[in-house]
Amino acid sequence: MVRPLSGAGSDKSYRCPGCDQLIPPRTPHLVTWPAYARDSDLDPWDTDSAADWRRHWHTVCWRARGRRR
C-alpha cells in the first residue's frame, strides 16, 4: 500500500529507507506498508499489524527504488 502525505500533519522526522536520510517534519512524502503479512508472520486479514511495517519514503526515492542496488 502506498499513501502520499502532504506533510502538514507531520511533526516528527522519519528516516527514508531509500537514501537513509532524514525526512524533516512537515515535508511531503510517501508512507508504504505491505497490504498483507509476509511469510505468515501475521494473519493476512490483520491490516493494523501490517501497518506496523510502514516506512516513510521521499517520493523521489520511492520512484527510484527499482534502480537502486
Secondary structure, DSSP 8 states (H G I E B T S, - for coil): -EEEE-STT--S-EE-TTT--EE-TT--EEEE--SS-STTSS-TT-HHHHGGG-EEE-HHHHHTGGG--
